[in-house]
Amino acid sequence: MKTVVITGAGGVLCSCFAKALAADGCGVALLDINGEAVEELASEIGRSGGVARAYKANVLDREMLEGVRELVHKDLGRCDVLINGAGGNNPRATTVHEVYEPGDETRDDVKTFFNLGKNDFNFVFDLNIVGVMIPTQVFAQDMIPGGGSIVNISSMNAIRPLTKIPAYSSAKAGVSNLTKWLAVHFAGTGIRANAILPGFFVTNQNRALLYAEDGTPTPRTDKILAATPMKRFGEPEELLGALRFLIDDKASGFITGVELPVDGGFAAYSGV
């Protein structure tokens, strides 16, 4: 039985990963800052016959993660697969305007690029990229020697930055770059590192940006779907094929350092 460690396991996408991999026979370690969310998820997986354990964890706290790693060893064994799914944006690091408007540099009544706070920017940036580095430092130790698989959840923002979210976009670009660095660094150990780049999926974090309170699509949703050839949002289950492929040592044993878009054609579309 493979042991799979998932950070951000309480979220929409990673909870889907956890359920699927538990159903595949893996033992799943569910890590999230929201301990209640992963406790509920572990119970749900257990009722379905799967093996999962929940751990409250801050991906920016190495000492805490080292303690979690010891618990995972006792409960499930050494980590074979690490899915770095923790991350996300925050309204504090989101600008109101998509592009510069005259007077932005002197306004303080709304969030503009010029009054974007360093701490707010750092919070989002660190969560997304440092929150990949530290769990990898901790759990990759389990994969030496013998190998294993690291899958980082990056974003289409890594290759086509979206307006309004500079910290998130730049951090995800860093995640993709770090994935390639890890692939090279660990190539001689048998550890493979790859990234999945989801296109647009409705999650708890972006729902308010995509839909108004009455459920109608926002202008941002209209823009996204206009630039997505398949003209719809993805379903979390549509990421499972890419995930299962990348963690399968037989199917993808010679694949490392790749970025795999799952985006309904967004990255391929030029707009004309």
N, C-alpha and C positions, 0 to 999 in steps of 0.2 A: 504494500500500500504506500503510495507516494504521500508525502506530507507537503501540503501547499499552504504557504503563508500569504495572506492577502491583507494589505493595508487599505484603509478606507472601506472596509468590508460592509459598513452600515449603509453605504450609498446605494443608489438605484442600480448602477452598472455592476459594481463589485459584489453586491448581494446576489445578483443574477449569476455572476461567475461562481460564487461560493456554492449555490444550490446545484448548479450543473456539475461542478467538479466533485462534489460530494456524491451526487448520483452516479458519477463515473467510478466511484470506489476510492476516491482520495480521502485522506484525513485532512480536514481544512481548519486552519488556525485563523480566526476572524479577529483582526485588529482594527480598532477604531477609537477615536477620542470620545465618541458617544458609546459608553459601555452598555447602556440599556438597549441600544439598537442592535448590537451584536449578540447580546444575551438572548433577545427575542429571536434573532435569526438562527442562532445555534439550536434553540429549542425547536424551531420549525423544521430545521434540517434533521434533527434527531427524531422527530415524529414521523418523518418520511423514510426513516431507516438509514440515514447517513450519519457520518461521524464528523462532528464539528465541535470546536471549543472556542469560547469567546474570551477576549482579553482587552481590557481598557488600555489604550496605548496612545501616546503622543509621539508622532514620527519625528519630532524635532528634539526629543529627549533621549539621548543615547543610553544613559544609565537606566532609564525606564525600559527601553527596548531590550537591553541586556538581560534584565530581570524577566521580561516576557519570554525571551528566547529560552531561558532555563525552564520556565513552566511548559513551553511547547515541547521541549525535549522529554519532560516527564509524561506529558499527556499524549503526545502524538509521535514523537521521535524527531530526528534531525530534519531540517528543511531541505526538500528536494527542488521545490519550485517557489520562487518569490514573485508575487504580483504587486508591484508598486502602484496602487490605485488611489492613494490619498492625495488630495489636492483640491483645486477649485478656486473660484474668484470670490471677491467680497465687494459689496457696494462702496466701501470706503476707498477702494482703489479703482473706481469706475468713473470716468468722466461723463458729464452730461451731454456734451457736444461730440458728434462724430469727427468733425474737422474744426480747425481753429475759426473762431468768430471774433471780430473786432471787439476789443475790450476784455477778452478772456484773461489777459495778463494782470488786470487790476481788480477783477471780481472776487468777492469772497462770499457771495450769497449762494453760489452753486459750485459744484466740484468741476474744476477745469484742470487741464494739464499743469498749469502754473501753480495752483495751490494744492496739488496732489501731495499729501504728506509723505515724508520719507518712511516713517514707521508703518503707514498704511501700505505703501508700495512694498516694503520689505516683508510685511506679514504675508502677502500673497506670493511674492517671489520665493521666499523661504519655504513656505508650505509646499509649493510645487516642485522645487528642485532640491533644496536641502532635505526635504521630506522624501526624496528618492535616495539621495546619497547615504543618509544615516542608516535607514533600514537595510540597505545593501551592504554597508560596512559590517553590520551586525550579523545578518543571516547568510551572507555569502561565505562566511567562515564554515558553515555546515557543509558546503559543497566542495570543500578542498580536503583531501583529494576525492576524486570520483566524479566530479562534474554535477551539473544541475542547470536549471533554466531560470533566467530573470526576464520578466516581461514588464516593461514600464508602460503605463498608460499616458501617452502624450496627447496630442490634439492636432486638429487641422490648423489651429493657431500657430503651430510650430513652423508651418511653411507659408501660410497666408494669414498674417496677423489681422484680427478683427479690430474694428474701431472701438473706442471707449475703454478697452481693457488692456492697457499697456503692460502692467505687471504680469498678468496671467499669460499674455502672448509671449513676452520675452522669456518668461520662466519655462514655458512649454518648448520653446525653441532650444533652451538649455537642456531640457530633459532629453530631447532627441539627440543632441550633440553628445551628452553624457552617455547615452545608451551606446553610441558608437565607440566612445572611449573605453567603456567597460568591456565591450566585445573584444577589443584589441588587447586590453590589459589582462583579461582572464582567458584568452584563447588557448594558452598552453595548459590550463587546468581542467579543461573539459566543460567549463561553465560557458553557456551561451547567453548573450544579452540581446534582446530585441524589443521593439516598441510597436504598440498598436496606436494608430492615429484615428480615433473616432471622429466622424463628421458630427452631425447635429442630432443629438438625442435629448429628449425632454427629461430633465432630472429635477431633483428638489432645489438645486442651487440656481438653475437658470429658468425655472418655470415662470417666475414673475417677469422676466425679460421677454418671454415668448408669448405669454397670454395675459390678457387683462383679467381683472377679477371676475368679470362676467363670462370668461371663457373664450372671448373673441381673440383672434390672432393680433399681435402687435405689429406695427410697421417693420420691426426688426425680423419678425417671422416671415413677413412677405418678402423681404430682401433675401433671407436665407434660402427660402424655397425657390425663389427665382434663380438663384445661383446653384441650385442642386438639380442636376438633370433628372433625377428620379422623382422630384417634386414632392418629397415627403421627408419627415423625420425618420431616423432609424429606430428600430426596436432593440432593446438590450440583448435579446436572444440572437440578434444578427451579428453580434461580436463573438459569439461562442466558437464559430468555425475557425476564425483566426486565432483565438486563444488556444483552442485544443491543438491546432496545427503547430503552433510555436512551442508548446511545452512537450510535444511528442518527439522524443529523441530519435525515433526511427524515421518519422515523416519529415522532420526538419533538422536532422542531426548535423548537416553541413551549412546551416543557415544561422548566421550571427551578425549583429550590427545592422539589421534591416529595420526600416520604418514601413509598416503595413497599413495603408489607409483603408478605413471601412467607412465610406462617406457618401455613397449614392452618386458618385461622380463629381463631387464638388471640386476636388483638386484638379480634375481634368478639364473643367469648363472654363473657357476664356471669357465668356460673356457675350460672344458673338457667334 
